[in-house]
Amino acid sequence: MRIPFYGLLALGLLGAGPAATAQTSAWNGRQCAVVLTYDDAIDADLDNALPALDSLGLRGTFYLIGSSPVVSKRLPEWRRAAQRGHELGNHALFHPCDGTLPGRGFVTPDNDLSKYTVSRAVAEVRANNTLLTAIDGKTARTFAYPCGDRQIGGVYFYEQLKNDFVAARGVTPGLQTAAQVKLDDIDCYMINGQSGDYLVNLVKQAQQSHTLLVFLFHGVGGGHSLNVSLGAHRQLLRYLKAHERDLYIAPMVEVAGRIRAVQPASAAAK
């Protein structure tokens, strides 16, 4: 049987150059990295997603909207989740999205990013960081762009927030090597109704290509218009657990920190 080039690298049959060494370091010596992210701070996070993760000893990133009533009403549960190793990420204080874009009928005038100033957007994100630190006591975390929107009047508002975060997650689908990852706009796969087989096959692709795979979930077993079934989510987690010796499964803040450590300073700044 012919062994693929990456298989030779893994077996150590070829000399490990700097790029291969950096890749191995970024993925903690494993085949690839997998990050499970959950957006919007909804009840399904605490009722369905977290128990499923905890039952298998897996950790994820939960991007919290600071103004969500599920944050204030269930704050002790979020704090306990952070204590168990999950990341509480920043999804902005009010989840503003650009209402001028197609399909944005859900955007209210108060939370229309196109009507924001850059300073207002930055201030609200930082206020949410203050709230999250009050919950988990941590200062290192990552950001997720609400609706994936990065600009206000043509200005990339995250430029003023780079020192506040380890990295930021976008919404563009893709698998990337550690060298290819843009830490200010990390690729991910948004899941809405796909099967468990589809989710597992994404992991297998990441294993074969030795890349970063980020899942973006909203509802798990309901609770959101964007949803993954409990069965599909469970199938994914069971595959991850069964292959955890080959997979680096960790919250975004941890994986992004490893990527930052191996990327040249010039690449990380892009």
N, C-alpha and C positions, 0 to 999 in steps of 0.2 A: 504493500500500500504506500502510495506516495504521500509523504508528510508535508503539509503546507509550510510555507516559510515561517509563519508565526509559530507553528508547532515546533519547528527547529529551535527557534529562540527560546521557547518555554523549556525545551529539553536541554538547553545549554550546549547544543551541538554546533552552534555558530558563536563567534565572538560577540559579546554584548557591548555594543557601542554606546555612546552617551545617550542617544535617543531611547534605546531599549532600556537602559538603566533607569532613566528618568521615568519611563512608563511604568516599569516594575515598582518603583518607589511610590509613584502617584497612586497606584492601585493596591498599595500595601502588600505587594508580592503576589497578588492574585491575577486572574485572567482579565478581569474588567471591574468596573465600579458600577453599582446600582444604587440610585437614590430614590426613595419613595417620598413624594411631596403631596400634601393635602391642603387645598386652599379654602379660605373664606371663614374659618372658625364657625362651623355649624355643629349641631347636635350629633350628627352622624359620625363626626370625628371622634367624639368621646364615647358614643354608644356602640359604634361598630368597628371603626378603623383601629383605634388604640387597643381595645381588648384583643383584636386579632393579632396585632403586632406583638403585644406583650406576651401572648400565649406561646409564641415561638421565639421570644427573645430577640426580636428584630426592632431596629430603631428607625424612625422617620423624621421628616420635617413638616411641621404644621404652620402654614402661613396665616397668621392671625390678622384680621381686620379689627383694629382697636375699638371701634364703636359697636361691634357686634354684640347684641345682648347675650350671646352665648359665652362671651368672654367675661362679662361682669357677673352673670348669674352662676357661672360654673368655674369661677377663678381658682378655687382650691384644686379642682381636678386638673386644670392646665398646669398648675404648679407641681403637682405630683407627677404629671407626664414628663416635665422637664427634669425632675429628680431621677426619673427612670432612664434618662439619656436621650429623650427625644428633643429635637430643636424646636423652639418657638420662634419662627421666622416672622419677618415684618412684611405685611401685605397692605401697608398704609393705614391711616387712621379712619378714612371714610371710603376707601376703594374708589377713587375717582377714575373715570374712563372718558375717553374722547367721544363726545356725543355727536360729532360731525361725521363719524365714519359709518359705513353701511352696517345695518343690523344692530344699531345701538339705540333702539327705541326704549330700552330699559333704563337709560341714563337720565337722571333727574337734573334739572337746572343747578341745584345746589352741589351736585357731585360730577359736574361736567368738566373734565380736565382741560378742555379747550378754552374754558373761561377762567382757568387758574392763572396765576402768575407763577413763575419758577420759584420765587421765594416762598409762596404759600405752600406749594407742593413739598418743598424741602422741609419747611417748618412742621408740616403735618406728619411727614415720615419720621422726623426726629422726635416728635412728641410721642409717636407710637413706640419708638425705641425706648423712651423713658418708661412708658407703661410696661413694656415687656421686661425690662430690667427689674422693675418693681415686683414682677411676678416670679421671675426665675433667678434673679441676682446675677445674670450674665451680661457681658458687654460685647462679646463676639457673636455675630449672627449674620444671616443672609437676608436679602430682600427679594421679593417677587413683584414684578410690575403688574398692577391691576390691569386686566384685559390685555396685557402685553404691551401697553402703550408707553413709549419711552420719551416722546417729545411734547413740548408745549411751545407752539409758535415756531417750530423748527429748531428749538433748543433742547438738547438732551439733558433733562433735569438731573439725572443720576450723576453727572459729572461733578456736581457739588456734594454728592453723598458718598463718593468712593472711599473716603477715609472713615466713614461710619460703618462700613460693612466689609465682610470678607469677600463677598461676591453677590451677584444678582442673577436671578433666573428669569428667562424670557418665556416665549411660547412657541418658538420655531422648532419643528421636529427635526431630529438628527442625532446620529451617533458620532462622537468626536474623540480623537486621541487627546491625551493630556496637553500636547503641544498645540492642538487646534482649538481648545476650549477658549472662548472669550468670557472672561470672568465678570464682565459687566452685562452679559446677555447669554447665559448658559442655555443651550438647547434642551428641549424636553418633548415628551410625547403626551399630549392631552388625551385622556381616556374618557370616552362617552359611549357606553354600550358595547364595546368590543368584548370578545370572548376571552375566556381564560387561556385558551390555546394561543390566541394572538399575543397576549401579554407574555406568556412563556417564550414564544418564538422571538420576541424582541430581546429577551435576555440571552437567548442562544446566539442571536446575531451579534450582540455585544461581546459575548465570550469568544466568538470566532474572530472578531475584528479587534479585540483588545481595546475597547472604547468605553466611554462614559455613557450610561443610560440613565436618564432621569424620567420618572413617571410623574405626571400631573393628574391628580385625582381631585374631584369635588365631592359629590355624594358617593357614599359607599353603602349600598343597600338602600338607597333612597335619600331624601332630604335635600335634593338639589336637582335642577333641570338637567345638569350634566352629571351622569351617574354611571357607576360600575356595579354590577350585581355582586352580592355577597359571595356567590359561588365562584365567579371569575377572580375576584380579589383573593379569595382563599386559595384557589389553585395557584396563583402567582406566588403567594407567600410560602406555600408548601414547597414549591420548586426552589425558591430562594433558600429556604432552610435546608433542604436536602442537598444543596450544592454550595453551602456557605464556605466550604474549604477552598472553593475555586472563585468565589465572588467576594468583592469588597463591598459590603452593604452597610451604609452609614448615613447619618444626616448630612445635608448639603454643606453645612458649615465645616464639617470635618473633612469631607472630600475636597471641597474648594480650597481649604487650607493646604492640603497636600499638593494640589495642582499648582497653587501659587508658589509653593516652595521649590518646585522643579522647573517652572517656567522661567525663562530669562526675564529680567525686569522689564525689558522693552516690550515683550509679548504680553505680560500681565497688565501693562499700562494701556494697551490698545482697547 
